[in-house]
Amino acid sequence: MFRLAMLMMMVVVPGGLLVVAAYVLARTVAANMQVEQGTQSRRFARAVASVKLRDVWSNARSLSR
């Protein structure tokens, strides 16, 4: 059901690919935040700084499976 909703969003909503890319990036940052230690703002800054294209790519591929 989730995959169908994502597909419909890409087809119907202009800029749907941008929405999907933002979702995948947010999932990657959220996963990195769980690993970091410290205050919330410091964890967020470290998580964003540590995001790599490889992590985003593997996260996007895991959505398609």
VOPAGU-2260 file (C-alpha; in pm, 1 decimal, decimal comma):
REM VOPAGU-2260
SITE   aa  ch    i         X         Y         Z
SITE  MET   A    0       0,0       0,0       0,0
SITE  PHE   A    1     283,3     238,6      86,8
SITE  ARG   A    2     458,7     173,6    -244,6
SITE  LEU   A    3     138,4     244,6    -432,2
SITE  ALA   A    4      95,6     572,9    -245,8
SITE  MET   A    5     453,6     673,3    -328,4
SITE  LEU   A    6     399,1     588,8    -695,5
SITE  MET   A    7      76,2     787,3    -707,7
SITE  MET   A    8     246,3    1084,2    -541,0
SITE  MET   A    9     519,1    1082,3    -805,3
SITE  VAL   A   10     264,4    1067,5   -1086,8
SITE  VAL   A   11       0,3    1308,6    -955,3
SITE  VAL   A   12     191,1    1568,2    -755,1
SITE  PRO   A   13     415,6    1801,8    -952,8
SITE  GLY   A   14     761,0    1767,7    -807,7
SITE  GLY   A   15     675,9    1428,4    -662,3
SITE  LEU   A   16    1031,8    1308,5    -707,3
SITE  LEU   A   17    1148,2    1597,5    -492,7
SITE  VAL   A   18     906,1    1490,5    -220,3
SITE  VAL   A   19    1030,5    1131,7    -235,3
SITE  ALA   A   20    1394,5    1246,3    -226,6
SITE  ALA   A   21    1322,7    1462,4      79,0
SITE  TYR   A   22    1152,6    1167,4     250,0
SITE  VAL   A   23    1448,1     936,8     186,4
SITE  LEU   A   24    1693,5    1200,3     308,0
SITE  ALA   A   25    1486,1    1256,4     622,3
SITE  ARG   A   26    1482,7     882,2     695,1
SITE  THR   A   27    1860,1     870,3     659,2
SITE  VAL   A   28    1912,3    1169,2     890,0
SITE  ALA   A   29    1671,7    1021,1    1146,5
SITE  ALA   A   30    1862,6     692,4    1144,9
SITE  ASN   A   31    2191,4     878,9    1192,2
SITE  MET   A   32    2043,2    1083,7    1478,5
SITE  GLN   A   33    1967,8     767,0    1674,6
SITE  VAL   A   34    2336,6     676,6    1670,7
SITE  GLU   A   35    2467,9    1017,6    1780,6
SITE  GLN   A   36    2504,0    1131,4    2142,4
SITE  GLY   A   37    2443,1    1472,9    2301,8
SITE  THR   A   38    2172,6    1736,5    2285,1
SITE  GLN   A   39    1911,9    1726,4    2013,8
SITE  SER   A   40    2052,7    2016,6    1813,3
SITE  ARG   A   41    2404,9    1875,3    1831,9
SITE  ARG   A   42    2283,8    1527,7    1729,2
SITE  PHE   A   43    2094,6    1679,1    1435,0
SITE  ALA   A   44    2397,4    1877,1    1317,2
SITE  ARG   A   45    2623,2    1572,1    1339,0
SITE  ALA   A   46    2365,8    1351,5    1165,8
SITE  VAL   A   47    2326,7    1592,5     874,4
SITE  ALA   A   48    2703,0    1631,9     844,1
SITE  SER   A   49    2756,5    1255,8     837,1
SITE  VAL   A   50    2503,7    1176,7     561,1
SITE  LYS   A   51    2670,2    1018,7     260,7
SITE  LEU   A   52    2525,0     954,5     -82,7
SITE  ARG   A   53    2586,1     583,6     -33,8
SITE  ASP   A   54    2361,9     584,1     277,6
SITE  VAL   A   55    2082,5     768,5      97,6
SITE  TRP   A   56    2110,9     536,9    -201,8
SITE  SER   A   57    2090,7     220,9       8,7
SITE  ASN   A   58    1796,6     366,3     202,0
SITE  ALA   A   59    1615,1     441,7    -124,3
SITE  ARG   A   60    1683,1      91,8    -253,4
SITE  SER   A   61    1543,9     -59,3      65,9
SITE  LEU   A   62    1213,3     120,6       0,3
SITE  SER   A   63    1174,3     -56,1    -332,4
SITE  ARG   A   64    1207,7    -403,3    -182,6
